[in-house]
Amino acid sequence: MAKSKPRPFAGIPNRVIEHPDFHALSANSVRLLLWFAYQYKGNNNGKLCAVHSQLHDKGFRSKSTLSAALKELLTKGFIELSKGSGLCKNGRTPNYYALTYESVDDIRGFDMDIKPTNKALRTFIDDVDKRRSA
């Protein structure tokens, strides 16, 4: 019997969900984290975005709700800004983010403000994260 192709899924590791920082997140931040996990395809961490026009139909009716969820995920270390917005001939470009529980990917043709990594930016194992930041 031939194996079927694996289907994409939005994954958040158990260690992240079990961490006290996850339990302290607001419902909107959890929903946004799930949206970032949905966008992550295994080779694009660092090129994830959260644009209000994309997310309006997904429950983020106001820009301020989306902004508050982004701020909380950044502050609590679930995502990292990988490329800030800028101006181009078509207007403003979006901010891009990386999930901290995955390594940052080297994405051909996409310059980021952070460097690609071989390891996750955050392990969600407190002892390991404390040693890393020391």
VODREN-893898 format. One line per field, with one value per atom (N, C-alpha, C): residue number from 0; residue in three letters; atom name; x, y, z. Coordinates in Angstrom, 2 decimals. Layout:
# VODREN-893898
i: (NUM; ...);
aa: (ALA; ...);
at: (CA; ...);
px: (X; ...);
py: (Y; ...);
pz: (Z; ...);
This chain:
# VODREN-893898
i: (0; 0; 0; 1; 1; 1; 2; 2; 2; 3; 3; 3; 4; 4; 4; 5; 5; 5; 6; 6; 6; 7; 7; 7; 8; 8; 8; 9; 9; 9; 10; 10; 10; 11; 11; 11; 12; 12; 12; 13; 13; 13; 14; 14; 14; 15; 15; 15; 16; 16; 16; 17; 17; 17; 18; 18; 18; 19; 19; 19; 20; 20; 20; 21; 21; 21; 22; 22; 22; 23; 23; 23; 24; 24; 24; 25; 25; 25; 26; 26; 26; 27; 27; 27; 28; 28; 28; 29; 29; 29; 30; 30; 30; 31; 31; 31; 32; 32; 32; 33; 33; 33; 34; 34; 34; 35; 35; 35; 36; 36; 36; 37; 37; 37; 38; 38; 38; 39; 39; 39; 40; 40; 40; 41; 41; 41; 42; 42; 42; 43; 43; 43; 44; 44; 44; 45; 45; 45; 46; 46; 46; 47; 47; 47; 48; 48; 48; 49; 49; 49; 50; 50; 50; 51; 51; 51; 52; 52; 52; 53; 53; 53; 54; 54; 54; 55; 55; 55; 56; 56; 56; 57; 57; 57; 58; 58; 58; 59; 59; 59; 60; 60; 60; 61; 61; 61; 62; 62; 62; 63; 63; 63; 64; 64; 64; 65; 65; 65; 66; 66; 66; 67; 67; 67; 68; 68; 68; 69; 69; 69; 70; 70; 70; 71; 71; 71; 72; 72; 72; 73; 73; 73; 74; 74; 74; 75; 75; 75; 76; 76; 76; 77; 77; 77; 78; 78; 78; 79; 79; 79; 80; 80; 80; 81; 81; 81; 82; 82; 82; 83; 83; 83; 84; 84; 84; 85; 85; 85; 86; 86; 86; 87; 87; 87; 88; 88; 88; 89; 89; 89; 90; 90; 90; 91; 91; 91; 92; 92; 92; 93; 93; 93; 94; 94; 94; 95; 95; 95; 96; 96; 96; 97; 97; 97; 98; 98; 98; 99; 99; 99; 100; 100; 100; 101; 101; 101; 102; 102; 102; 103; 103; 103; 104; 104; 104; 105; 105; 105; 106; 106; 106; 107; 107; 107; 108; 108; 108; 109; 109; 109; 110; 110; 110; 111; 111; 111; 112; 112; 112; 113; 113; 113; 114; 114; 114; 115; 115; 115; 116; 116; 116; 117; 117; 117; 118; 118; 118; 119; 119; 119; 120; 120; 120; 121; 121; 121; 122; 122; 122; 123; 123; 123; 124; 124; 124; 125; 125; 125; 126; 126; 126; 127; 127; 127; 128; 128; 128; 129; 129; 129; 130; 130; 130; 131; 131; 131; 132; 132; 132; 133; 133; 133);
aa: (MET; MET; MET; ALA; ALA; ALA; LYS; LYS; LYS; SER; SER; SER; LYS; LYS; LYS; PRO; PRO; PRO; ARG; ARG; ARG; PRO; PRO; PRO; PHE; PHE; PHE; ALA; ALA; ALA; GLY; GLY; GLY; ILE; ILE; ILE; PRO; PRO; PRO; ASN; ASN; ASN; ARG; ARG; ARG; VAL; VAL; VAL; ILE; ILE; ILE; GLU; GLU; GLU; HIS; HIS; HIS; PRO; PRO; PRO; ASP; ASP; ASP; PHE; PHE; PHE; HIS; HIS; HIS; ALA; ALA; ALA; LEU; LEU; LEU; SER; SER; SER; ALA; ALA; ALA; ASN; ASN; ASN; SER; SER; SER; VAL; VAL; VAL; ARG; ARG; ARG; LEU; LEU; LEU; LEU; LEU; LEU; LEU; LEU; LEU; TRP; TRP; TRP; PHE; PHE; PHE; ALA; ALA; ALA; TYR; TYR; TYR; GLN; GLN; GLN; TYR; TYR; TYR; LYS; LYS; LYS; GLY; GLY; GLY; ASN; ASN; ASN; ASN; ASN; ASN; ASN; ASN; ASN; GLY; GLY; GLY; LYS; LYS; LYS; LEU; LEU; LEU; CYS; CYS; CYS; ALA; ALA; ALA; VAL; VAL; VAL; HIS; HIS; HIS; SER; SER; SER; GLN; GLN; GLN; LEU; LEU; LEU; HIS; HIS; HIS; ASP; ASP; ASP; LYS; LYS; LYS; GLY; GLY; GLY; PHE; PHE; PHE; ARG; ARG; ARG; SER; SER; SER; LYS; LYS; LYS; SER; SER; SER; THR; THR; THR; LEU; LEU; LEU; SER; SER; SER; ALA; ALA; ALA; ALA; ALA; ALA; LEU; LEU; LEU; LYS; LYS; LYS; GLU; GLU; GLU; LEU; LEU; LEU; LEU; LEU; LEU; THR; THR; THR; LYS; LYS; LYS; GLY; GLY; GLY; PHE; PHE; PHE; ILE; ILE; ILE; GLU; GLU; GLU; LEU; LEU; LEU; SER; SER; SER; LYS; LYS; LYS; GLY; GLY; GLY; SER; SER; SER; GLY; GLY; GLY; LEU; LEU; LEU; CYS; CYS; CYS; LYS; LYS; LYS; ASN; ASN; ASN; GLY; GLY; GLY; ARG; ARG; ARG; THR; THR; THR; PRO; PRO; PRO; ASN; ASN; ASN; TYR; TYR; TYR; TYR; TYR; TYR; ALA; ALA; ALA; LEU; LEU; LEU; THR; THR; THR; TYR; TYR; TYR; GLU; GLU; GLU; SER; SER; SER; VAL; VAL; VAL; ASP; ASP; ASP; ASP; ASP; ASP; ILE; ILE; ILE; ARG; ARG; ARG; GLY; GLY; GLY; PHE; PHE; PHE; ASP; ASP; ASP; MET; MET; MET; ASP; ASP; ASP; ILE; ILE; ILE; LYS; LYS; LYS; PRO; PRO; PRO; THR; THR; THR; ASN; ASN; ASN; LYS; LYS; LYS; ALA; ALA; ALA; LEU; LEU; LEU; ARG; ARG; ARG; THR; THR; THR; PHE; PHE; PHE; ILE; ILE; ILE; ASP; ASP; ASP; ASP; ASP; ASP; VAL; VAL; VAL; ASP; ASP; ASP; LYS; LYS; LYS; ARG; ARG; ARG; ARG; ARG; ARG; SER; SER; SER; ALA; ALA; ALA);
at: (N; CA; C; N; CA; C; N; CA; C; N; CA; C; N; CA; C; N; CA; C; N; CA; C; N; CA; C; N; CA; C; N; CA; C; N; CA; C; N; CA; C; N; CA; C; N; CA; C; N; CA; C; N; CA; C; N; CA; C; N; CA; C; N; CA; C; N; CA; C; N; CA; C; N; CA; C; N; CA; C; N; CA; C; N; CA; C; N; CA; C; N; CA; C; N; CA; C; N; CA; C; N; CA; C; N; CA; C; N; CA; C; N; CA; C; N; CA; C; N; CA; C; N; CA; C; N; CA; C; N; CA; C; N; CA; C; N; CA; C; N; CA; C; N; CA; C; N; CA; C; N; CA; C; N; CA; C; N; CA; C; N; CA; C; N; CA; C; N; CA; C; N; CA; C; N; CA; C; N; CA; C; N; CA; C; N; CA; C; N; CA; C; N; CA; C; N; CA; C; N; CA; C; N; CA; C; N; CA; C; N; CA; C; N; CA; C; N; CA; C; N; CA; C; N; CA; C; N; CA; C; N; CA; C; N; CA; C; N; CA; C; N; CA; C; N; CA; C; N; CA; C; N; CA; C; N; CA; C; N; CA; C; N; CA; C; N; CA; C; N; CA; C; N; CA; C; N; CA; C; N; CA; C; N; CA; C; N; CA; C; N; CA; C; N; CA; C; N; CA; C; N; CA; C; N; CA; C; N; CA; C; N; CA; C; N; CA; C; N; CA; C; N; CA; C; N; CA; C; N; CA; C; N; CA; C; N; CA; C; N; CA; C; N; CA; C; N; CA; C; N; CA; C; N; CA; C; N; CA; C; N; CA; C; N; CA; C; N; CA; C; N; CA; C; N; CA; C; N; CA; C; N; CA; C; N; CA; C; N; CA; C; N; CA; C; N; CA; C; N; CA; C; N; CA; C; N; CA; C; N; CA; C; N; CA; C; N; CA; C; N; CA; C; N; CA; C; N; CA; C; N; CA; C; N; CA; C; N; CA; C; N; CA; C; N; CA; C; N; CA; C; N; CA; C; N; CA; C; N; CA; C; N; CA; C; N; CA; C);
px: (0.84; 0.00; 0.89; 0.64; 1.44; 1.10; 2.15; 1.94; 1.33; 0.39; -0.19; 0.72; 0.63; 1.42; 0.96; 1.92; 1.49; 0.77; -0.29; -1.03; -0.46; -0.46; 0.02; -0.86; -0.25; -1.01; -0.36; -1.13; -0.63; -0.20; 1.09; 1.59; 2.22; 1.88; 2.52; 2.99; 4.30; 4.82; 4.20; 4.11; 3.56; 4.30; 5.63; 6.40; 6.00; 5.57; 5.11; 3.74; 2.84; 1.49; 1.50; 2.43; 2.52; 3.21; 3.86; 4.62; 3.68; 4.03; 3.19; 2.96; 3.92; 3.73; 2.58; 2.41; 1.30; -0.03; -0.07; -1.31; -1.72; -0.77; -1.05; -1.47; -1.43; -1.80; -3.30; -3.66; -5.07; -5.57; -6.88; -7.47; -7.10; -7.07; -6.70; -5.25; -4.37; -2.97; -2.80; -3.53; -3.48; -3.97; -5.06; -5.60; -4.58; -3.90; -2.89; -1.68; -1.26; -0.16; -0.53; -1.76; -2.22; -2.19; -2.51; -2.43; -0.99; -0.04; 1.38; 1.79; 1.37; 1.69; 1.10; -0.08; -0.74; 0.10; 0.66; 1.46; 2.80; 3.34; 4.67; 4.62; 5.44; 5.44; 6.73; 7.56; 8.79; 10.03; 9.85; 11.00; 10.82; 9.85; 9.56; 9.47; 10.10; 10.05; 10.90; 10.27; 10.88; 10.10; 9.26; 8.45; 6.96; 6.59; 5.21; 4.65; 3.44; 2.89; 1.47; 1.06; -0.28; -0.81; -1.47; -2.01; -3.51; -3.99; -5.39; -6.33; -6.03; -6.92; -7.03; -5.97; -5.99; -6.80; -6.71; -7.23; -8.60; -9.11; -10.42; -11.49; -11.51; -12.49; -12.18; -11.04; -10.64; -10.88; -11.62; -11.99; -11.33; -10.34; -9.68; -10.36; -11.49; -12.31; -11.67; -10.91; -10.30; -8.78; -8.18; -6.72; -6.12; -6.81; -6.27; -6.23; -7.20; -7.19; -6.00; -5.78; -4.64; -3.33; -3.24; -2.02; -1.72; -2.75; -2.55; -2.08; -2.63; -2.21; -0.77; -0.40; 0.99; 1.94; 1.58; 2.43; 2.61; 1.53; 1.64; 2.52; 2.37; 3.21; 4.68; 4.95; 6.34; 6.90; 6.14; 6.58; 6.84; 5.98; 6.11; 7.01; 7.60; 8.63; 8.13; 6.94; 6.45; 6.80; 6.96; 7.37; 8.46; 9.18; 10.23; 10.04; 10.21; 10.13; 11.35; 11.12; 12.24; 12.54; 11.52; 11.73; 10.67; 11.13; 10.21; 9.64; 8.55; 7.89; 8.73; 8.45; 9.14; 8.23; 8.77; 8.01; 8.55; 7.64; 8.03; 7.14; 7.32; 6.56; 5.06; 4.68; 3.26; 2.69; 3.47; 3.02; 3.86; 3.25; 3.95; 4.00; 5.13; 5.25; 4.94; 4.45; 4.09; 5.31; 5.08; 6.08; 6.06; 7.22; 7.32; 7.85; 7.46; 7.78; 8.30; 8.96; 9.42; 8.87; 8.47; 8.08; 9.36; 9.37; 10.60; 10.84; 9.83; 10.03; 10.55; 10.79; 11.40; 12.65; 13.56; 14.73; 14.29; 15.05; 14.76; 15.36; 14.56; 14.99; 15.74; 16.65; 17.34; 16.45; 15.81; 14.84; 15.46; 15.67; 16.34; 15.56; 16.27; 15.67; 14.90; 14.95; 14.21; 15.20; 15.52; 16.45; 15.71; 16.24; 15.62; 16.53; 15.94; 16.69; 17.34; 16.97; 17.61; 18.27; 19.22; 19.96; 19.28; 19.38; 18.88; 19.61; 18.96; 19.53; 19.42; 20.27; 20.19; 19.30; 19.09; 18.29; 17.17; 16.16; 15.05; 15.57; 14.93; 15.30; 14.97; 13.96; 13.53; 13.09; 13.53; 13.20; 11.89; 11.45; 10.31; 10.59; 11.89; 12.36; 13.14; 12.58; 13.11; 14.60; 15.09; 16.51; 17.39; 17.01; 17.79; 17.76; 16.58; 16.47; 17.26; 17.28; 18.05; 19.53; 20.02; 21.45; 21.81; 20.93; 21.17; 21.30; 20.46; 20.46; 21.54; 22.17; 23.21; 24.52);
py: (-1.17; 0.00; 1.24; 2.16; 3.38; 4.34; 4.99; 5.99; 7.24; 7.81; 9.05; 10.21; 11.27; 12.47; 13.09; 13.51; 14.16; 15.47; 15.71; 16.95; 18.03; 19.26; 20.37; 20.51; 20.93; 21.18; 22.33; 22.94; 24.03; 23.42; 23.33; 22.67; 23.62; 23.40; 24.09; 23.00; 22.91; 21.82; 21.81; 20.61; 20.45; 21.31; 21.38; 22.14; 23.62; 24.13; 25.52; 25.64; 24.73; 24.78; 24.54; 23.74; 23.44; 24.55; 25.48; 26.53; 27.56; 28.04; 29.05; 30.32; 30.71; 31.89; 31.69; 30.46; 30.17; 30.29; 29.78; 29.81; 31.24; 32.15; 33.55; 34.38; 33.80; 34.55; 34.80; 35.93; 36.21; 35.29; 35.15; 34.31; 34.81; 36.12; 36.66; 36.34; 36.36; 36.04; 34.57; 33.71; 32.27; 32.06; 32.72; 32.60; 33.11; 34.21; 34.73; 33.81; 33.24; 32.28; 31.08; 30.64; 29.54; 29.95; 31.21; 31.69; 31.67; 32.08; 32.01; 30.55; 29.65; 28.23; 27.68; 28.14; 27.74; 28.17; 29.37; 29.88; 29.17; 28.68; 28.06; 26.72; 26.59; 25.38; 24.56; 24.88; 24.13; 24.77; 25.79; 26.42; 27.93; 28.51; 29.94; 30.70; 30.16; 30.87; 32.13; 33.25; 34.55; 35.35; 34.66; 35.32; 35.07; 35.18; 35.01; 36.40; 36.65; 37.99; 37.92; 39.04; 39.19; 40.54; 40.54; 41.76; 41.81; 42.95; 43.06; 42.65; 43.02; 42.66; 41.14; 40.40; 38.94; 38.35; 38.99; 38.41; 38.92; 39.91; 40.48; 39.39; 38.55; 37.47; 36.30; 36.34; 35.28; 35.67; 36.76; 37.14; 38.39; 38.91; 40.14; 41.32; 41.73; 42.76; 44.14; 44.41; 45.74; 45.63; 46.68; 46.74; 46.79; 47.42; 47.51; 46.14; 45.28; 43.92; 43.14; 43.24; 42.57; 43.12; 44.42; 45.06; 44.62; 44.53; 44.10; 42.65; 41.79; 40.39; 40.26; 41.01; 41.01; 41.46; 42.54; 43.07; 42.05; 41.37; 40.36; 39.20; 38.70; 37.60; 38.00; 39.24; 39.74; 39.88; 40.50; 40.76; 39.47; 38.49; 37.23; 36.21; 36.59; 35.76; 34.60; 34.70; 33.64; 33.90; 35.17; 35.55; 36.61; 36.76; 37.78; 38.52; 39.83; 40.61; 40.27; 39.77; 39.39; 40.43; 41.21; 42.28; 43.34; 44.55; 45.65; 46.18; 46.88; 47.41; 48.50; 48.73; 49.77; 50.31; 51.18; 51.76; 51.22; 50.96; 50.57; 51.34; 51.14; 51.92; 51.64; 50.51; 50.17; 50.53; 51.20; 51.57; 50.92; 50.71; 50.16; 48.64; 48.05; 46.59; 46.13; 44.91; 44.44; 44.09; 43.98; 43.41; 41.90; 41.28; 39.82; 39.33; 38.11; 37.55; 36.12; 35.68; 34.30; 33.72; 32.47; 31.76; 31.46; 31.75; 31.55; 30.09; 29.24; 27.83; 27.01; 27.65; 27.02; 27.80; 27.17; 27.89; 28.86; 29.93; 30.93; 30.43; 30.38; 29.82; 30.85; 30.33; 31.13; 31.09; 32.21; 32.25; 32.99; 32.26; 32.81; 34.02; 35.14; 36.33; 37.19; 36.82; 37.57; 37.99; 39.29; 39.81; 40.12; 39.60; 39.83; 40.67; 41.25; 42.02; 41.12; 39.84; 38.87; 37.81; 37.11; 36.09; 34.73; 33.90; 32.53; 31.80; 30.82; 30.08; 28.58; 27.84; 26.38; 25.84; 26.66; 26.26; 27.26; 26.84; 27.72; 28.90; 30.04; 31.22; 31.04; 30.23; 29.96; 28.51; 27.84; 26.42; 26.18; 27.15; 27.01; 25.97; 25.81; 25.05; 26.06; 26.50; 27.65; 27.56; 26.41; 26.29; 26.51; 25.99; 26.14; 27.60; 28.22; 29.61; 30.56; 30.31; 31.16; 31.06; 29.83; 29.65; 30.33; 30.30; 30.92; 32.42; 33.03; 34.49; 35.02; 34.14; 34.58; 34.84);
pz: (0.00; 0.00; 0.00; -0.89; -1.00; 0.13; 0.61; 1.66; 1.05; 1.75; 1.26; 1.64; 0.87; 1.15; 2.46; 3.31; 4.56; 4.25; 4.96; 4.78; 5.67; 5.19; 6.04; 7.28; 8.34; 9.56; 10.32; 11.20; 12.04; 13.37; 13.59; 14.79; 15.79; 17.04; 18.15; 19.10; 19.35; 20.18; 21.59; 22.15; 23.50; 24.51; 24.40; 25.39; 25.39; 24.24; 24.15; 24.82; 24.50; 25.06; 26.57; 27.05; 28.48; 29.28; 28.60; 29.28; 29.93; 31.13; 31.81; 30.97; 30.14; 29.29; 28.31; 27.82; 26.90; 27.64; 28.86; 29.65; 29.98; 29.99; 30.32; 29.11; 27.91; 26.71; 26.65; 26.07; 25.82; 24.70; 24.60; 23.56; 22.17; 21.96; 20.65; 20.29; 21.28; 21.02; 20.68; 21.35; 21.03; 19.59; 19.23; 17.87; 16.84; 17.14; 16.21; 16.13; 17.25; 17.24; 16.36; 16.44; 15.60; 14.12; 13.82; 12.44; 11.93; 12.78; 12.40; 12.17; 13.06; 12.91; 11.61; 11.25; 10.00; 8.78; 8.84; 7.72; 7.57; 8.69; 8.69; 7.96; 6.92; 6.09; 6.21; 7.19; 7.40; 6.79; 5.96; 5.32; 5.15; 5.85; 5.67; 7.00; 8.05; 9.33; 9.23; 9.38; 9.17; 8.15; 7.40; 6.38; 6.66; 7.93; 8.35; 8.62; 8.20; 8.41; 8.96; 9.51; 10.08; 9.64; 8.50; 7.92; 8.21; 8.65; 9.04; 7.92; 6.69; 5.58; 5.41; 5.75; 5.71; 6.86; 8.00; 9.23; 9.64; 8.93; 9.28; 9.30; 8.28; 8.19; 9.12; 9.78; 10.70; 12.15; 12.36; 13.72; 14.25; 13.54; 13.98; 13.31; 13.86; 13.25; 13.32; 14.37; 14.47; 14.42; 13.89; 13.82; 15.22; 16.16; 17.51; 18.21; 17.93; 18.48; 17.94; 16.64; 16.02; 16.56; 16.67; 17.18; 18.62; 19.45; 20.84; 20.90; 20.05; 20.03; 19.55; 18.52; 18.04; 19.14; 19.81; 20.88; 21.99; 22.36; 23.42; 23.01; 21.78; 21.31; 21.24; 20.84; 20.81; 22.22; 23.10; 24.47; 25.23; 25.02; 25.76; 25.06; 23.93; 23.30; 22.45; 21.88; 21.01; 19.55; 19.20; 17.85; 17.95; 16.86; 16.77; 15.44; 15.47; 14.24; 13.39; 12.19; 11.34; 10.27; 9.91; 8.93; 9.15; 9.45; 9.68; 8.39; 8.50; 7.31; 6.67; 5.44; 4.69; 3.61; 2.83; 1.73; 0.41; -0.50; -1.85; -2.82; -4.08; -5.06; -4.98; -4.42; -4.28; -2.91; -2.10; -0.75; 0.33; 1.47; 2.63; 2.55; 2.93; 2.99; 4.41; 4.59; 5.93; 6.77; 8.08; 8.97; 8.78; 8.96; 8.89; 10.23; 10.58; 11.89; 11.76; 12.84; 12.95; 14.25; 14.22; 15.44; 16.22; 17.50; 18.27; 18.63; 18.54; 18.89; 17.71; 16.57; 15.40; 15.01; 14.28; 13.79; 12.69; 12.54; 11.50; 10.19; 9.16; 7.87; 7.03; 6.20; 5.20; 3.95; 3.67; 2.58; 1.39; 0.33; -0.86; -1.38; -1.59; -2.15; -1.16; 0.13; 1.15; 2.24; 2.28; 3.27; 4.56; 5.66; 6.97; 7.84; 8.88; 9.86; 10.91; 10.94; 11.83; 10.96; 11.53; 10.78; 10.92; 9.88; 9.99; 11.12; 11.72; 12.85; 12.61; 13.29; 13.25; 14.36; 15.38; 16.54; 16.74; 17.46; 17.79; 18.62; 18.48; 19.26; 20.73; 21.00; 22.38; 22.47; 23.53; 23.68; 24.42; 25.22; 26.11; 27.19; 27.47; 28.63; 29.44; 30.56; 31.30; 31.61; 32.07; 32.41; 31.19; 30.05; 28.82; 28.36; 28.37; 27.93; 28.82; 30.13; 31.05; 30.78; 30.51; 30.21; 28.90; 27.93; 26.62; 26.72; 27.56; 27.65; 28.59; 29.35; 30.29; 29.61);
